[in-house]
Amino acid sequence: MGPTISRRRLLGAVAGAVGLVSTSGGWDGPTLRPRLDAADANVAPDGAGRRLTMALRPRAVTLDLGGPQVHTWGYTEDLPGPLIRARVGDVLRVDLVNHLPADTSVHWHGIALRNDMDGVPGLTQPPIGAGRRYTYEFTLPDPGTYFYHPHSGLQLDRALYGVLIVDDPHEAGRYDHEWIVVIDDWIDGTGRTPEDVLAALREMSGHGGGPGMHHEGVHGEDDPEDAPSSGHGGPATSGHGGTDTADAGGHGDMGGTEMMTSPLLGGAGDVSYPHHLVNGRVPTAPRSFRARPGERARIRFINAGSDTAYRVALAGHRLTVTHTDGFPVHPVDTDALMLGMGERVDVTVELGDGVFPLVAAAEGKRGQGLALVRTGAGTRPPATIRPAELDRRVLDSATLRAAESVVMAARRPDRVHRLELGGSMMPYRWTINGAVFPDTQPLAVEQGERVRLEFVNRSDMFHPMHLHGHTFAVGAGGARKDTVIVVPDQTVTVDFDADNPGRWMTHCHNAYHAETGMMATLAYRT
């Protein structure tokens, strides 16, 4: 069975000792099952502060992507990586032993944790060397959809990521199923590594240098039923679109002859990927999510890609957006979503009767990811199916309004930092205020301030800008987020409260842009 989590069993499990859930048939992907420490065995079910302990073992693995076999690095022999599920207020202790031939780390993307657990080598922790052990321990302060991944080189562009769900036992969710959908662009093990791609981008541009700095960068069941056909059991789809094969190079064919552009985002990334995955599978071998007609599903979308934004839609359905980057918003209906790298969006959907393609189209690129929603009879659609919803209303989560419970109090900023985002393909170099990390000027703040960041995009590429250790409001009363898309010639203004002392990264969540310089440090004054 797929990553279906029934609401009844979800509430029962959250009220129990550990908070791990499944439906009949269960979760078929890897799960890190936290151990409730003996000292906390008698903690009340609704009490905060339980201590949950688990382990991560990054290592060389061979993955089956639904046909293609790839040798890569991962936490398990499957994708997405291990699900960690806990409750607000839990203390999470993760013991990592590095079985890779390189340094590694773990960044807990979107979690406002204490600074020394943020997982940035050289800034908040030493690198975790080959054969070494490191323990992360921190409190989970906010409910929501999060994920974790290395902040070391280009390791995000492998299988080193997993999902972290933080449940609120008091949330009165009204849905019958919960599905987690992780979207990813894939190149490792297809004849090139991420490092090969970056080297080719630099060679193409004649720029061999760069900072080389460490940076940051449930699945459904396989669907063997039916041979692909030209139709499906659901309504309102058309049958053209991308493929799941493309050049395994960089910008176009690595020679710069093909410019990838998006009418919504401008320059649409630098790397052409041979595969686009939904929960670890190529479109010709999609995962399936199962339910009954008329039931309601909550879908948690996560873009774990390194260079690709995705336009996401479920054929024959409209989606009601309820959360972005973990925080609730005023619900908005839409036909499709735009997800930048590092963004998460939760939706609910009333399910029709049939077999419906859930498509993540690589924005401005060739190719797409595919999963299926099965509520009744019908044949499997072709891997290239393109739902009509993708070309209707497409929602950018930065346009949403925060729910009243999480709106930041109105306040004039005490400090404003302007971050001009620049760079180019030739030379391949990406900057903040004209400098590459670690030469970017630190952004000074003081505890207790309201701080405004003005992201000004002077480049031809879109940049999903991520802030560590905090959430921000996009404009006055806007959605609470930690990652926001900034398109060319656009300025995006975000405000946050300086309430988490330390040294924190803000950077582009395009792994190749961050690795070649688009990072800066937010530094609290002592």
C-alpha positions in Angstrom: 0.0 0.0 0.0 1.1 3.6 -0.5 1.9 6.4 1.8 -1.7 6.6 2.9 -2.2 7.6 6.5 -5.8 7.5 7.7 -6.8 10.4 9.9 -8.3 8.1 12.6 -5.0 6.2 13.0 -3.0 9.4 12.8 -4.7 10.8 15.8 -4.4 7.5 17.7 -0.7 7.3 17.0 0.1 10.9 17.8 -1.6 10.4 21.2 0.6 7.4 21.8 4.2 7.1 22.8 6.0 7.6 19.6 3.7 9.2 17.0 4.5 6.9 14.0 1.6 6.1 11.8 0.4 3.9 8.9 -2.7 2.6 7.4 -3.8 -0.9 6.6 -0.9 -2.1 4.4 1.3 0.5 6.1 4.1 2.7 4.9 6.2 0.9 2.3 9.1 3.3 2.5 11.9 3.5 5.1 11.0 4.9 8.5 13.3 6.0 11.3 11.4 4.7 14.3 12.3 6.9 17.2 13.0 5.1 20.5 11.3 6.7 23.5 14.1 7.0 26.0 13.5 5.0 29.3 13.5 8.2 31.4 10.5 9.5 29.4 8.5 6.3 29.3 5.9 7.7 31.7 5.5 11.0 30.0 1.8 11.9 29.5 0.7 11.3 25.9 0.0 15.0 25.4 3.0 16.2 27.3 5.9 18.0 25.6 9.6 17.2 25.8 9.7 13.5 25.1 13.2 12.4 24.0 13.2 10.4 20.8 16.4 8.7 19.6 17.3 7.3 16.2 20.2 6.7 13.8 21.3 7.8 10.3 23.9 5.9 8.3 24.9 7.7 5.1 26.7 5.2 2.7 27.1 4.1 -0.9 23.8 2.5 -2.1 22.3 1.1 -5.3 18.8 2.3 -6.0 16.1 1.1 -8.3 14.3 4.1 -9.7 11.6 1.9 -11.3 13.8 0.5 -14.0 17.0 2.5 -14.0 19.6 1.2 -11.5 21.9 3.9 -10.1 24.9 3.8 -7.8 24.8 6.8 -5.5 25.0 7.9 -1.8 22.0 7.6 0.5 20.6 6.8 3.9 18.7 3.7 2.8 18.3 1.5 -0.3 15.1 3.4 -1.3 13.8 6.9 -2.0 12.6 9.1 -0.5 15.0 8.6 2.4 13.8 7.7 5.9 10.6 9.4 7.3 11.1 10.8 10.8 7.8 11.5 12.5 7.4 13.2 15.9 5.4 15.8 17.8 5.7 19.4 18.7 7.9 19.8 21.7 9.7 16.4 21.3 13.5 16.4 21.7 14.9 14.6 18.7 18.3 12.9 19.1 19.9 11.6 15.8 23.1 9.7 15.9 24.9 9.9 12.6 27.8 7.6 11.6 29.4 8.6 8.3 30.1 5.6 6.0 30.8 7.8 3.0 34.3 8.4 1.5 33.8 12.2 2.1 32.8 14.7 4.8 29.1 15.1 5.4 26.5 16.9 7.6 22.7 17.1 8.1 20.7 20.4 7.9 17.2 20.2 9.3 15.5 22.4 6.6 12.9 24.8 8.0 13.3 23.9 11.7 14.0 26.8 14.0 16.4 24.8 16.1 19.4 25.9 18.2 22.3 27.2 16.2 24.9 24.5 16.9 22.5 21.8 15.5 21.9 23.5 12.2 24.3 21.3 10.3 26.5 23.8 8.4 30.2 22.7 8.4 32.6 25.4 9.1 29.9 27.7 10.6 27.9 25.7 13.2 29.8 22.4 13.4 32.9 20.7 12.2 32.6 18.5 9.1 31.7 14.9 9.9 34.6 13.0 8.4 34.6 9.5 6.9 34.1 7.0 9.6 33.2 9.6 12.2 30.1 10.0 14.4 28.1 13.1 15.2 25.0 13.5 17.3 22.2 16.0 16.6 19.9 16.8 19.5 17.2 19.6 19.4 13.6 20.4 20.2 11.0 20.5 17.5 9.3 23.9 18.0 6.7 24.0 15.3 4.3 21.5 13.5 4.6 21.1 9.8 6.2 19.5 6.8 10.0 19.6 6.7 12.9 17.7 5.3 16.6 17.1 6.0 19.7 16.8 3.8 23.4 17.5 3.8 24.9 21.0 3.8 28.1 19.6 2.3 29.2 20.2 -1.3 26.6 18.9 -3.8 25.4 16.0 -1.7 21.8 17.2 -1.9 21.9 16.1 -5.5 22.1 12.5 -4.5 19.8 10.4 -2.4 20.9 12.0 0.9 17.5 13.4 2.0 14.5 12.4 4.0 11.2 13.7 5.3 10.6 15.1 8.8 6.9 15.5 9.8 6.1 17.3 13.1 2.6 16.6 14.2 0.3 18.8 16.4 -1.9 16.5 18.4 -4.4 19.3 18.7 -4.8 19.8 15.0 -8.4 19.0 13.9 -7.5 17.9 10.4 -10.5 16.9 8.3 -9.2 14.3 5.9 -9.3 10.6 5.3 -5.8 10.0 4.0 -2.4 11.7 4.2 0.1 11.3 1.4 3.6 12.6 1.3 4.9 13.5 -2.2 8.6 14.1 -2.7 9.7 15.5 -6.0 13.4 15.3 -7.2 15.6 15.9 -10.2 18.1 13.0 -10.7 21.4 12.6 -12.4 23.8 10.7 -10.1 24.7 7.2 -11.4 23.5 7.9 -15.0 27.0 8.4 -16.3 27.7 11.7 -14.5 27.9 12.8 -10.9 26.8 16.2 -9.6 30.5 17.1 -9.4 30.9 16.2 -13.1 28.0 18.5 -13.9 29.5 21.4 -11.9 32.9 20.9 -13.5 31.3 21.0 -17.0 29.4 24.2 -16.1 32.7 25.8 -15.0 34.6 24.5 -18.0 31.9 25.8 -20.4 32.2 29.2 -18.8 36.0 29.1 -18.7 35.8 29.6 -14.9 37.6 26.8 -13.1 37.6 28.3 -9.7 35.0 28.9 -7.0 34.6 28.8 -3.3 34.1 25.1 -3.0 32.4 25.8 0.3 30.1 23.4 2.2 26.5 24.4 1.7 23.0 23.1 2.0 22.6 22.5 -0.2 5.0 8.4 2.0 6.2 7.0 -1.0 3.3 5.3 -2.7 3.5 1.7 -3.9 4.9 0.8 -7.3 2.0 0.7 -9.8 2.3 -2.6 -11.8 -1.4 -2.5 -12.9 -2.2 -2.0 -16.5 0.0 -1.3 -19.4 0.3 2.4 -20.2 -2.5 3.6 -22.5 -3.6 6.8 -24.2 -6.3 7.4 -21.6 -7.2 6.9 -18.0 -10.2 6.6 -15.7 -10.3 10.3 -14.7 -11.6 13.3 -16.6 -10.1 16.4 -18.1 -6.6 15.5 -19.2 -4.7 15.9 -22.4 -2.0 13.6 -23.5 1.1 15.5 -24.5 4.0 16.7 -22.5 7.6 16.0 -21.6 9.5 12.7 -21.3 11.5 11.2 -18.6 14.7 11.3 -20.6 16.9 14.3 -21.4 20.5 15.2 -21.8 22.5 14.1 -18.7 24.5 17.3 -19.0 24.2 20.8 -17.7 22.8 23.9 -19.3 21.2 22.3 -22.4 23.9 20.0 -23.8 26.6 21.5 -21.6 27.7 23.5 -24.6 25.3 26.3 -23.8 23.3 25.8 -27.1 19.9 25.5 -25.4 18.5 28.1 -23.1 16.0 26.8 -20.6 13.4 29.4 -19.8 10.0 29.6 -18.1 7.3 32.1 -18.8 6.7 32.3 -15.0 10.3 32.1 -13.6 12.6 33.4 -16.4 15.7 31.3 -16.6 14.6 27.8 -15.5 17.8 26.3 -14.1 21.2 25.3 -15.4 21.1 21.5 -15.5 19.1 19.2 -17.8 18.3 16.0 -15.8 17.7 12.6 -17.3 15.1 11.7 -14.7 12.5 13.5 -12.7 11.2 11.5 -9.8 8.1 11.3 -7.6 8.8 9.4 -4.5 11.9 7.8 -6.0 10.3 6.5 -9.3 10.5 7.5 -12.9 7.3 8.2 -14.8 7.2 4.8 -16.5 7.0 3.1 -13.1 4.9 5.4 -11.0 3.9 5.0 -7.4 0.2 4.7 -6.6 -2.0 6.3 -3.9 -5.3 4.6 -3.2 -8.5 5.9 -1.8 -12.3 5.7 -2.4 -14.3 8.3 -4.4 -15.5 11.1 -2.3 -12.8 10.8 0.3 -10.5 13.7 1.2 -6.7 13.5 1.1 -4.1 15.7 2.6 -1.0 15.8 0.4 2.3 17.1 1.7 4.4 18.2 -1.3 8.2 18.6 -0.9 10.6 19.8 -3.7 13.9 18.1 -2.8 15.4 18.9 -6.2 18.7 20.7 -6.7 18.1 22.8 -9.8 14.5 22.4 -10.9 11.2 24.1 -10.0 8.1 22.0 -10.5 4.6 22.8 -11.7 2.3 20.3 -9.9 -1.3 19.3 -10.6 -3.7 16.4 -10.1 -5.7 15.7 -13.2 -9.4 16.4 -12.9 -9.1 18.1 -9.5 -8.6 21.4 -7.9 -6.3 21.7 -4.9 -7.0 23.6 -1.7 -3.7 25.0 -0.3 -3.6 24.9 3.5 0.0 25.3 4.5 3.3 26.4 3.1 6.7 25.6 4.6 5.0 24.1 7.6 2.7 27.1 8.5 -1.0 27.4 8.0 -2.4 29.9 5.5 -5.9 31.2 4.5 -7.1 28.3 2.3 -6.9 29.0 -1.5 -8.1 26.9 -4.3 -5.9 26.4 -7.4 -5.5 24.2 -10.4 -1.7 23.8 -10.0 1.2 24.8 -7.8 4.7 26.1 -8.4 7.3 24.7 -6.1 10.8 26.0 -5.9 13.7 23.9 -4.6 13.3 23.6 -0.8 9.7 24.7 -0.7 6.9 22.6 0.9 3.1 23.0 0.3 0.3 21.1 1.9 -3.1 20.8 0.2 -6.4 19.0 0.6 -8.4 17.5 -2.3 -11.8 15.9 -2.7 -11.2 12.8 -4.8 -13.1 11.8 -7.9 -13.7 8.3 -9.3 -11.0 6.9 -11.5 -7.3 6.8 -12.1 -5.7 10.2 -12.1 -2.2 11.3 -12.9 -0.4 13.4 -10.4 2.2 15.3 -12.4 5.2 17.4 -11.5 6.3 19.1 -14.7 9.9 20.4 -14.7 9.3 24.1 -15.1 11.0 25.3 -18.3 12.8 22.0 -18.9 12.0 18.7 -20.6 10.6 16.0 -18.5 8.3 15.4 -15.6 7.6 13.3 -12.6 4.5 11.1 -12.2 2.4 9.3 -9.6 -1.1 7.9 -9.8 -4.2 8.4 -7.6 -6.4 5.3 -7.8 -10.0 5.5 -6.5 -11.7 3.3 -9.0 -11.3 1.4 -12.3 -9.2 2.7 -15.1 -6.0 2.1 -17.1 -2.7 3.7 -16.4 -2.0 6.9 -18.4 1.1 7.3 -20.5 4.2 8.6 -18.8 4.0 11.8 -20.9 0.5 12.7 -19.9 0.0 16.4 -19.3 -3.1 17.4 -17.2 -4.9 20.5 -18.5 -4.7 21.9 -14.9 -1.0 22.6 -15.5 -1.9 25.3 -18.0 -4.7 26.9 -15.9 -4.2 28.8 -12.6 -0.7 28.2 -11.2 -0.2 29.4 -7.6 3.0 30.7 -6.1 2.9 30.1 -2.4 4.5 33.5 -1.7 1.2 35.1 -2.7 -0.7 33.4 0.2 -1.8 35.1 3.4 -0.8 33.7 6.8 -3.6 32.2 9.0 -4.5 34.4 11.9 -2.8 32.0 14.4 0.6 32.6 12.8 0.4 36.2 11.6 3.4 38.2 12.7 2.5 41.2 14.8 2.6 44.5 12.8 5.9 46.3 13.5 8.3 48.6 11.7 11.6 46.9 10.9 14.5 47.9 13.2 17.0 46.9 10.5 16.9 46.4 6.7 19.4 44.4 4.7 19.4 44.6 0.9 20.6 41.4 -0.8 21.3 41.9 -4.5 21.3 38.5 -6.3 23.7 38.4 -9.2 25.7 36.1 -11.4 25.8 34.5 -14.8 26.4 31.3 -16.7 29.7 32.8 -18.2 31.6 32.8 -15.9 29.6 30.3 -13.8 29.5 32.4 -10.6 26.6 33.4 -8.4 26.8 36.3 -6.0 25.1 38.3 -3.1 25.9 42.0 -3.2 28.6 41.3 -5.8 30.6 38.8 -3.7 30.8 35.0 -3.5 30.8 33.2 -0.2 32.9 33.2 2.0 33.7 36.8 0.9 30.1 38.0 1.2 29.6 40.6 3.9 27.9 39.2 7.1 24.5 40.6 7.8 24.5 41.9 11.3 21.4 41.7 13.6 20.7 42.1 17.3 18.4 39.9 19.3 14.9 41.3 19.6 15.0 43.2 16.4 12.4 43.0 13.6 14.7 42.5 10.6 13.7 43.1 6.9 15.5 41.3 4.0 15.1 42.7 0.6 16.0 40.1 -2.1 16.7 42.0 -5.3 17.3 39.7 -8.3 19.7 41.2 -10.8 20.3 38.0 -12.6 18.5 36.1 -15.4 17.8 33.1 -13.2 15.2 32.5 -10.5 16.5 31.9 -7.0 14.7 30.1 -4.2 16.1 32.0 -1.2 16.3 30.1 2.1 16.9 31.5 5.6 18.2 29.1 8.3 16.9 29.1 11.9 13.9 31.4 11.4 10.7 31.8 9.5 9.7 35.0 7.8 6.6 36.8 6.6 6.4 37.6 2.9 5.3 41.2 2.9 2.8 42.5 5.5 0.6 39.7 6.7 2.0 37.4 4.1 2.6 33.6 4.4 5.1 32.4 7.0 7.9 30.7 5.1 11.6 29.9 5.1 12.1 29.6 1.4 10.8 32.0 -1.3 11.2 32.3 -5.1 12.7 35.5 -6.4 12.4 35.8 -10.2 14.5 38.0 -12.5 14.0 41.7 -12.1 11.9 41.2 -9.0 12.3 42.3 -5.4 10.8 40.2 -2.6 10.7 41.7 0.9 10.5 39.4 3.9 10.4 40.2 7.7 11.5 38.1 10.6 12.0 38.4 14.3 15.6 38.0 15.5 14.8 35.6 18.3 17.3 32.7 17.7 20.9 33.8 18.4 23.8 32.5 16.4 25.3 32.6 12.9 22.9 31.5 10.2 23.1 31.0 6.5 20.8 32.6 3.9 21.4 31.3 0.4 19.9 30.2 -2.9 18.5 26.7 -2.7 19.8 25.9 -6.1 22.6 23.6 -5.0 24.9 24.7 -7.9 24.3 28.4 -7.2 25.1 28.0 -3.5 28.2 25.9 -4.2 29.5 28.6 -6.5 28.9 31.5 -4.1 25.3 32.6 -3.6 25.4 32.4 0.2 25.7 34.9 3.1 25.8 34.7 6.9 23.3 36.3 9.2 25.3 37.1 12.4 23.8 38.1 15.8 25.9 40.7 17.6 26.8 39.7 21.2 
